[in-house]
């Protein structure tokens, strides 16, 4: 398995995004997410590690 090294700033950014996540429907009702954004998010989700 390849080892990836992330800087402290990169790790902190991930932790911040996870801890500050919010449901955007509450802030922007009836908003539309562009197809390219959805595709990018799905691609990232498919690349995420899986534990069983």
CHARMM internal coordinates of N, CA and C (Angstrom, degrees):
IC EDIT
DIST 1 N 1 CA 1.4451
DIST 1 CA 1 C 1.5235
ANGL 1 N 1 CA 1 C 108.88
DIST 1 C 2 N 1.3033
ANGL 1 CA 1 C 2 N 116.52
DIHE 1 N 1 CA 1 C 2 N 140.44
DIST 2 N 2 CA 1.4569
ANGL 1 C 2 N 2 CA 121.55
DIHE 1 CA 1 C 2 N 2 CA 179.53
DIST 2 CA 2 C 1.5245
ANGL 2 N 2 CA 2 C 109.85
DIHE 1 C 2 N 2 CA 2 C -79.04
DIST 2 C 3 N 1.3110
ANGL 2 CA 2 C 3 N 115.90
DIHE 2 N 2 CA 2 C 3 N 134.58
DIST 3 N 3 CA 1.4616
ANGL 2 C 3 N 3 CA 120.62
DIHE 2 CA 2 C 3 N 3 CA 176.21
DIST 3 CA 3 C 1.5270
ANGL 3 N 3 CA 3 C 108.73
DIHE 2 C 3 N 3 CA 3 C -89.14
DIST 3 C 4 N 1.3142
ANGL 3 CA 3 C 4 N 116.42
DIHE 3 N 3 CA 3 C 4 N 133.51
DIST 4 N 4 CA 1.4496
ANGL 3 C 4 N 4 CA 121.58
DIHE 3 CA 3 C 4 N 4 CA 176.96
DIST 4 CA 4 C 1.5184
ANGL 4 N 4 CA 4 C 108.35
DIHE 3 C 4 N 4 CA 4 C -111.03
DIST 4 C 5 N 1.2951
ANGL 4 CA 4 C 5 N 115.78
DIHE 4 N 4 CA 4 C 5 N 135.04
DIST 5 N 5 CA 1.4590
ANGL 4 C 5 N 5 CA 120.10
DIHE 4 CA 4 C 5 N 5 CA 178.55
DIST 5 CA 5 C 1.5242
ANGL 5 N 5 CA 5 C 108.71
DIHE 4 C 5 N 5 CA 5 C -110.67
DIST 5 C 6 N 1.3076
ANGL 5 CA 5 C 6 N 116.02
DIHE 5 N 5 CA 5 C 6 N 123.28
DIST 6 N 6 CA 1.4504
ANGL 5 C 6 N 6 CA 121.13
DIHE 5 CA 5 C 6 N 6 CA 177.79
DIST 6 CA 6 C 1.5171
ANGL 6 N 6 CA 6 C 108.54
DIHE 5 C 6 N 6 CA 6 C -111.48
DIST 6 C 7 N 1.3044
ANGL 6 CA 6 C 7 N 115.57
DIHE 6 N 6 CA 6 C 7 N 144.35
DIST 7 N 7 CA 1.4620
ANGL 6 C 7 N 7 CA 119.54
DIHE 6 CA 6 C 7 N 7 CA 178.44
DIST 7 CA 7 C 1.5285
ANGL 7 N 7 CA 7 C 108.96
DIHE 6 C 7 N 7 CA 7 C -71.48
DIST 7 C 8 N 1.3116
ANGL 7 CA 7 C 8 N 115.96
DIHE 7 N 7 CA 7 C 8 N 163.81
DIST 8 N 8 CA 1.4614
ANGL 7 C 8 N 8 CA 120.42
DIHE 7 CA 7 C 8 N 8 CA 177.71
DIST 8 CA 8 C 1.5289
ANGL 8 N 8 CA 8 C 110.37
DIHE 7 C 8 N 8 CA 8 C -60.14
DIST 8 C 9 N 1.3220
ANGL 8 CA 8 C 9 N 116.98
DIHE 8 N 8 CA 8 C 9 N -38.00
DIST 9 N 9 CA 1.4664
ANGL 8 C 9 N 9 CA 121.00
DIHE 8 CA 8 C 9 N 9 CA 179.74
DIST 9 CA 9 C 1.5291
ANGL 9 N 9 CA 9 C 110.95
DIHE 8 C 9 N 9 CA 9 C -65.39
DIST 9 C 10 N 1.3318
ANGL 9 CA 9 C 10 N 117.42
DIHE 9 N 9 CA 9 C 10 N -39.99
DIST 10 N 10 CA 1.4633
ANGL 9 C 10 N 10 CA 120.81
DIHE 9 CA 9 C 10 N 10 CA 178.44
DIST 10 CA 10 C 1.5277
ANGL 10 N 10 CA 10 C 111.04
DIHE 9 C 10 N 10 CA 10 C -65.65
DIST 10 C 11 N 1.3248
ANGL 10 CA 10 C 11 N 116.74
DIHE 10 N 10 CA 10 C 11 N -43.60
DIST 11 N 11 CA 1.4678
ANGL 10 C 11 N 11 CA 120.26
DIHE 10 CA 10 C 11 N 11 CA 177.99
DIST 11 CA 11 C 1.5239
ANGL 11 N 11 CA 11 C 110.52
DIHE 10 C 11 N 11 CA 11 C -62.29
DIST 11 C 12 N 1.3225
ANGL 11 CA 11 C 12 N 116.66
DIHE 11 N 11 CA 11 C 12 N -43.72
DIST 12 N 12 CA 1.4616
ANGL 11 C 12 N 12 CA 120.72
DIHE 11 CA 11 C 12 N 12 CA 179.77
DIST 12 CA 12 C 1.5222
ANGL 12 N 12 CA 12 C 110.91
DIHE 11 C 12 N 12 CA 12 C -62.72
DIST 12 C 13 N 1.3242
ANGL 12 CA 12 C 13 N 117.67
DIHE 12 N 12 CA 12 C 13 N -38.19
DIST 13 N 13 CA 1.4643
ANGL 12 C 13 N 13 CA 120.98
DIHE 12 CA 12 C 13 N 13 CA 178.65
DIST 13 CA 13 C 1.5258
ANGL 13 N 13 CA 13 C 110.86
DIHE 12 C 13 N 13 CA 13 C -62.73
DIST 13 C 14 N 1.3208
ANGL 13 CA 13 C 14 N 117.20
DIHE 13 N 13 CA 13 C 14 N -41.41
DIST 14 N 14 CA 1.4684
ANGL 13 C 14 N 14 CA 120.80
DIHE 13 CA 13 C 14 N 14 CA 178.31
DIST 14 CA 14 C 1.5224
ANGL 14 N 14 CA 14 C 110.20
DIHE 13 C 14 N 14 CA 14 C -64.17
DIST 14 C 15 N 1.3193
ANGL 14 CA 14 C 15 N 117.24
DIHE 14 N 14 CA 14 C 15 N -46.92
DIST 15 N 15 CA 1.4635
ANGL 14 C 15 N 15 CA 120.71
DIHE 14 CA 14 C 15 N 15 CA 179.31
DIST 15 CA 15 C 1.5284
ANGL 15 N 15 CA 15 C 111.14
DIHE 14 C 15 N 15 CA 15 C -59.53
DIST 15 C 16 N 1.3366
ANGL 15 CA 15 C 16 N 116.27
DIHE 15 N 15 CA 15 C 16 N -41.13
DIST 16 N 16 CA 1.4645
ANGL 15 C 16 N 16 CA 120.40
DIHE 15 CA 15 C 16 N 16 CA -179.47
DIST 16 CA 16 C 1.5256
ANGL 16 N 16 CA 16 C 110.87
DIHE 15 C 16 N 16 CA 16 C -64.64
DIST 16 C 17 N 1.3251
ANGL 16 CA 16 C 17 N 116.73
DIHE 16 N 16 CA 16 C 17 N -45.63
DIST 17 N 17 CA 1.4649
ANGL 16 C 17 N 17 CA 120.47
DIHE 16 CA 16 C 17 N 17 CA -179.52
DIST 17 CA 17 C 1.5283
ANGL 17 N 17 CA 17 C 110.62
DIHE 16 C 17 N 17 CA 17 C -62.04
DIST 17 C 18 N 1.3178
ANGL 17 CA 17 C 18 N 117.08
DIHE 17 N 17 CA 17 C 18 N -42.73
DIST 18 N 18 CA 1.4634
ANGL 17 C 18 N 18 CA 120.16
DIHE 17 CA 17 C 18 N 18 CA 179.69
DIST 18 CA 18 C 1.5265
ANGL 18 N 18 CA 18 C 110.46
DIHE 17 C 18 N 18 CA 18 C -64.42
DIST 18 C 19 N 1.3151
ANGL 18 CA 18 C 19 N 117.52
DIHE 18 N 18 CA 18 C 19 N -45.31
DIST 19 N 19 CA 1.4656
ANGL 18 C 19 N 19 CA 120.11
DIHE 18 CA 18 C 19 N 19 CA -176.36
DIST 19 CA 19 C 1.5227
ANGL 19 N 19 CA 19 C 113.07
DIHE 18 C 19 N 19 CA 19 C -72.80
DIST 19 C 20 N 1.3332
ANGL 19 CA 19 C 20 N 117.76
DIHE 19 N 19 CA 19 C 20 N -24.05
DIST 20 N 20 CA 1.4633
ANGL 19 C 20 N 20 CA 120.91
DIHE 19 CA 19 C 20 N 20 CA -178.09
DIST 20 CA 20 C 1.5206
ANGL 20 N 20 CA 20 C 113.19
DIHE 19 C 20 N 20 CA 20 C -102.27
DIST 20 C 21 N 1.3165
ANGL 20 CA 20 C 21 N 117.38
DIHE 20 N 20 CA 20 C 21 N 11.91
DIST 21 N 21 CA 1.4655
ANGL 20 C 21 N 21 CA 120.00
DIHE 20 CA 20 C 21 N 21 CA -177.11
DIST 21 CA 21 C 1.5267
ANGL 21 N 21 CA 21 C 109.70
DIHE 20 C 21 N 21 CA 21 C -62.02
DIST 21 C 22 N 1.3054
ANGL 21 CA 21 C 22 N 115.60
DIHE 21 N 21 CA 21 C 22 N 147.11
DIST 22 N 22 CA 1.4592
ANGL 21 C 22 N 22 CA 121.40
DIHE 21 CA 21 C 22 N 22 CA -179.96
DIST 22 CA 22 C 1.5231
ANGL 22 N 22 CA 22 C 109.82
DIHE 21 C 22 N 22 CA 22 C -145.48
DIST 22 C 23 N 1.2976
ANGL 22 CA 22 C 23 N 114.96
DIHE 22 N 22 CA 22 C 23 N 156.69
DIST 23 N 23 CA 1.4539
ANGL 22 C 23 N 23 CA 121.90
DIHE 22 CA 22 C 23 N 23 CA 174.65
DIST 23 CA 23 C 1.5286
ANGL 23 N 23 CA 23 C 107.47
DIHE 22 C 23 N 23 CA 23 C -81.43
DIST 23 C 24 N 1.3134
ANGL 23 CA 23 C 24 N 117.39
DIHE 23 N 23 CA 23 C 24 N 112.45
DIST 24 N 24 CA 1.4643
ANGL 23 C 24 N 24 CA 121.23
DIHE 23 CA 23 C 24 N 24 CA -174.35
DIST 24 CA 24 C 1.5248
ANGL 24 N 24 CA 24 C 113.05
DIHE 23 C 24 N 24 CA 24 C -72.44
DIST 24 C 25 N 1.3283
ANGL 24 CA 24 C 25 N 118.39
DIHE 24 N 24 CA 24 C 25 N -18.25
DIST 25 N 25 CA 1.4641
ANGL 24 C 25 N 25 CA 119.21
DIHE 24 CA 24 C 25 N 25 CA 179.23
DIST 25 CA 25 C 1.5256
ANGL 25 N 25 CA 25 C 111.16
DIHE 24 C 25 N 25 CA 25 C -58.99
DIST 25 C 26 N 1.3214
ANGL 25 CA 25 C 26 N 115.59
DIHE 25 N 25 CA 25 C 26 N -29.72
DIST 26 N 26 CA 1.4589
ANGL 25 C 26 N 26 CA 120.31
DIHE 25 CA 25 C 26 N 26 CA -179.78
DIST 26 CA 26 C 1.5369
ANGL 26 N 26 CA 26 C 110.93
DIHE 25 C 26 N 26 CA 26 C -70.78
DIST 26 C 27 N 1.3246
ANGL 26 CA 26 C 27 N 117.47
DIHE 26 N 26 CA 26 C 27 N -32.00
DIST 27 N 27 CA 1.4597
ANGL 26 C 27 N 27 CA 121.96
DIHE 26 CA 26 C 27 N 27 CA -176.18
DIST 27 CA 27 C 1.5229
ANGL 27 N 27 CA 27 C 112.92
DIHE 26 C 27 N 27 CA 27 C -92.15
DIST 27 C 28 N 1.3123
ANGL 27 CA 27 C 28 N 117.00
DIHE 27 N 27 CA 27 C 28 N -35.16
DIST 28 N 28 CA 1.4604
ANGL 27 C 28 N 28 CA 121.40
DIHE 27 CA 27 C 28 N 28 CA -176.30
DIST 28 CA 28 C 1.5320
ANGL 28 N 28 CA 28 C 108.34
DIHE 27 C 28 N 28 CA 28 C -131.56
DIST 28 C 29 N 1.3334
ANGL 28 CA 28 C 29 N 117.41
DIHE 28 N 28 CA 28 C 29 N 79.86
DIST 29 N 29 CA 1.4655
ANGL 28 C 29 N 29 CA 119.07
DIHE 28 CA 28 C 29 N 29 CA -178.78
DIST 29 CA 29 C 1.5261
ANGL 29 N 29 CA 29 C 111.32
DIHE 28 C 29 N 29 CA 29 C -64.35
DIST 29 C 30 N 1.3078
ANGL 29 CA 29 C 30 N 115.06
DIHE 29 N 29 CA 29 C 30 N 146.15
DIST 30 N 30 CA 1.4680
ANGL 29 C 30 N 30 CA 122.58
DIHE 29 CA 29 C 30 N 30 CA 177.51
DIST 30 CA 30 C 1.5227
ANGL 30 N 30 CA 30 C 113.66
DIHE 29 C 30 N 30 CA 30 C 60.88
DIST 30 C 31 N 1.3287
ANGL 30 CA 30 C 31 N 117.33
DIHE 30 N 30 CA 30 C 31 N 25.04
DIST 31 N 31 CA 1.4638
ANGL 30 C 31 N 31 CA 119.23
DIHE 30 CA 30 C 31 N 31 CA 177.68
DIST 31 CA 31 C 1.5268
ANGL 31 N 31 CA 31 C 109.58
DIHE 30 C 31 N 31 CA 31 C -81.43
DIST 31 C 32 N 1.3169
ANGL 31 CA 31 C 32 N 115.84
DIHE 31 N 31 CA 31 C 32 N 155.90
DIST 32 N 32 CA 1.4572
ANGL 31 C 32 N 32 CA 121.95
DIHE 31 CA 31 C 32 N 32 CA 179.97
DIST 32 CA 32 C 1.5203
ANGL 32 N 32 CA 32 C 108.34
DIHE 31 C 32 N 32 CA 32 C -116.48
DIST 32 C 33 N 1.3309
ANGL 32 CA 32 C 33 N 115.80
DIHE 32 N 32 CA 32 C 33 N 129.91
DIST 33 N 33 CA 1.4614
ANGL 32 C 33 N 33 CA 120.99
DIHE 32 CA 32 C 33 N 33 CA 177.95
DIST 33 CA 33 C 1.5225
ANGL 33 N 33 CA 33 C 107.41
DIHE 32 C 33 N 33 CA 33 C -91.73
DIST 33 C 34 N 1.3352
ANGL 33 CA 33 C 34 N 117.94
DIHE 33 N 33 CA 33 C 34 N 127.06
DIST 34 N 34 CA 1.4660
ANGL 33 C 34 N 34 CA 120.83
DIHE 33 CA 33 C 34 N 34 CA -179.75
DIST 34 CA 34 C 1.5342
ANGL 34 N 34 CA 34 C 111.55
DIHE 33 C 34 N 34 CA 34 C -59.78
DIST 34 C 35 N 1.3252
ANGL 34 CA 34 C 35 N 115.66
DIHE 34 N 34 CA 34 C 35 N 145.54
DIST 35 N 35 CA 1.4671
ANGL 34 C 35 N 35 CA 121.59
DIHE 34 CA 34 C 35 N 35 CA -179.18
DIST 35 CA 35 C 1.5242
ANGL 35 N 35 CA 35 C 112.34
DIHE 34 C 35 N 35 CA 35 C -55.24
DIST 35 C 36 N 1.3390
ANGL 35 CA 35 C 36 N 117.75
DIHE 35 N 35 CA 35 C 36 N -39.40
DIST 36 N 36 CA 1.4645
ANGL 35 C 36 N 36 CA 119.96
DIHE 35 CA 35 C 36 N 36 CA -178.28
DIST 36 CA 36 C 1.5298
ANGL 36 N 36 CA 36 C 111.55
DIHE 35 C 36 N 36 CA 36 C -66.06
DIST 36 C 37 N 1.3287
ANGL 36 CA 36 C 37 N 117.16
DIHE 36 N 36 CA 36 C 37 N -31.88
DIST 37 N 37 CA 1.4667
ANGL 36 C 37 N 37 CA 120.60
DIHE 36 CA 36 C 37 N 37 CA 176.77
DIST 37 CA 37 C 1.5237
ANGL 37 N 37 CA 37 C 109.71
DIHE 36 C 37 N 37 CA 37 C -69.38
DIST 37 C 38 N 1.3283
ANGL 37 CA 37 C 38 N 117.01
DIHE 37 N 37 CA 37 C 38 N -45.00
DIST 38 N 38 CA 1.4604
ANGL 37 C 38 N 38 CA 120.40
DIHE 37 CA 37 C 38 N 38 CA 177.49
DIST 38 CA 38 C 1.5235
ANGL 38 N 38 CA 38 C 111.20
DIHE 37 C 38 N 38 CA 38 C -60.48
DIST 38 C 39 N 1.3233
ANGL 38 CA 38 C 39 N 116.97
DIHE 38 N 38 CA 38 C 39 N -43.01
DIST 39 N 39 CA 1.4625
ANGL 38 C 39 N 39 CA 120.74
DIHE 38 CA 38 C 39 N 39 CA 179.74
DIST 39 CA 39 C 1.5229
ANGL 39 N 39 CA 39 C 110.77
DIHE 38 C 39 N 39 CA 39 C -62.60
DIST 39 C 40 N 1.3164
ANGL 39 CA 39 C 40 N 117.06
DIHE 39 N 39 CA 39 C 40 N -41.80
DIST 40 N 40 CA 1.4715
ANGL 39 C 40 N 40 CA 120.79
DIHE 39 CA 39 C 40 N 40 CA 179.33
DIST 40 CA 40 C 1.5276
ANGL 40 N 40 CA 40 C 111.03
DIHE 39 C 40 N 40 CA 40 C -64.80
DIST 40 C 41 N 1.3232
ANGL 40 CA 40 C 41 N 117.22
DIHE 40 N 40 CA 40 C 41 N -42.19
DIST 41 N 41 CA 1.4631
ANGL 40 C 41 N 41 CA 121.09
DIHE 40 CA 40 C 41 N 41 CA 178.23
DIST 41 CA 41 C 1.5272
ANGL 41 N 41 CA 41 C 111.58
DIHE 40 C 41 N 41 CA 41 C -64.63
DIST 41 C 42 N 1.3311
ANGL 41 CA 41 C 42 N 117.08
DIHE 41 N 41 CA 41 C 42 N -42.69
DIST 42 N 42 CA 1.4627
ANGL 41 C 42 N 42 CA 120.12
DIHE 41 CA 41 C 42 N 42 CA 178.31
DIST 42 CA 42 C 1.5205
ANGL 42 N 42 CA 42 C 111.51
DIHE 41 C 42 N 42 CA 42 C -64.84
DIST 42 C 43 N 1.3159
ANGL 42 CA 42 C 43 N 116.79
DIHE 42 N 42 CA 42 C 43 N -39.42
DIST 43 N 43 CA 1.4641
ANGL 42 C 43 N 43 CA 120.53
DIHE 42 CA 42 C 43 N 43 CA 177.51
DIST 43 CA 43 C 1.5302
ANGL 43 N 43 CA 43 C 110.00
DIHE 42 C 43 N 43 CA 43 C -61.44
DIST 43 C 44 N 1.3262
ANGL 43 CA 43 C 44 N 117.22
DIHE 43 N 43 CA 43 C 44 N -44.09
DIST 44 N 44 CA 1.4633
ANGL 43 C 44 N 44 CA 120.95
DIHE 43 CA 43 C 44 N 44 CA 178.59
DIST 44 CA 44 C 1.5249
ANGL 44 N 44 CA 44 C 110.90
DIHE 43 C 44 N 44 CA 44 C -64.27
DIST 44 C 45 N 1.3294
ANGL 44 CA 44 C 45 N 117.28
DIHE 44 N 44 CA 44 C 45 N -40.57
DIST 45 N 45 CA 1.4653
ANGL 44 C 45 N 45 CA 120.62
DIHE 44 CA 44 C 45 N 45 CA 179.66
DIST 45 CA 45 C 1.5247
ANGL 45 N 45 CA 45 C 111.36
DIHE 44 C 45 N 45 CA 45 C -64.86
DIST 45 C 46 N 1.3108
ANGL 45 CA 45 C 46 N 117.24
DIHE 45 N 45 CA 45 C 46 N -39.28
DIST 46 N 46 CA 1.4660
ANGL 45 C 46 N 46 CA 120.50
DIHE 45 CA 45 C 46 N 46 CA 178.84
DIST 46 CA 46 C 1.5214
ANGL 46 N 46 CA 46 C 111.86
DIHE 45 C 46 N 46 CA 46 C -67.54
DIST 46 C 47 N 1.3197
ANGL 46 CA 46 C 47 N 117.47
DIHE 46 N 46 CA 46 C 47 N -25.61
DIST 47 N 47 CA 1.4671
ANGL 46 C 47 N 47 CA 121.36
DIHE 46 CA 46 C 47 N 47 CA 179.87
DIST 47 CA 47 C 1.5246
ANGL 47 N 47 CA 47 C 112.15
DIHE 46 C 47 N 47 CA 47 C -85.12
DIST 47 C 48 N 1.3333
ANGL 47 CA 47 C 48 N 117.08
DIHE 47 N 47 CA 47 C 48 N -8.65
DIST 48 N 48 CA 1.4657
ANGL 47 C 48 N 48 CA 120.82
DIHE 47 CA 47 C 48 N 48 CA -177.99
DIST 48 CA 48 C 1.5296
ANGL 48 N 48 CA 48 C 110.57
DIHE 47 C 48 N 48 CA 48 C -68.79
DIST 48 C 49 N 1.3253
ANGL 48 CA 48 C 49 N 116.78
DIHE 48 N 48 CA 48 C 49 N 149.01
DIST 49 N 49 CA 1.4631
ANGL 48 C 49 N 49 CA 119.88
DIHE 48 CA 48 C 49 N 49 CA 178.69
DIST 49 CA 49 C 1.5321
ANGL 49 N 49 CA 49 C 111.14
DIHE 48 C 49 N 49 CA 49 C -67.00
DIST 49 C 50 N 1.3081
ANGL 49 CA 49 C 50 N 114.93
DIHE 49 N 49 CA 49 C 50 N 153.11
DIST 50 N 50 CA 1.4606
ANGL 49 C 50 N 50 CA 121.67
DIHE 49 CA 49 C 50 N 50 CA -179.52
DIST 50 CA 50 C 1.5140
ANGL 50 N 50 CA 50 C 108.40
DIHE 49 C 50 N 50 CA 50 C -121.95
DIST 50 C 51 N 1.3280
ANGL 50 CA 50 C 51 N 116.46
DIHE 50 N 50 CA 50 C 51 N 134.72
DIST 51 N 51 CA 1.4611
ANGL 50 C 51 N 51 CA 118.50
DIHE 50 CA 50 C 51 N 51 CA 173.59
DIST 51 CA 51 C 1.5138
ANGL 51 N 51 CA 51 C 107.96
DIHE 50 C 51 N 51 CA 51 C -119.86
DIST 51 C 52 N 1.2966
ANGL 51 CA 51 C 52 N 114.83
DIHE 51 N 51 CA 51 C 52 N 144.60
DIST 52 N 52 CA 1.4641
ANGL 51 C 52 N 52 CA 119.40
DIHE 51 CA 51 C 52 N 52 CA -176.34
DIST 52 CA 52 C 1.5005
ANGL 52 N 52 CA 52 C 109.56
DIHE 51 C 52 N 52 CA 52 C -117.89
END
COOR INIT
IC SEED 1 N 1 CA 1 C
IC BUILD
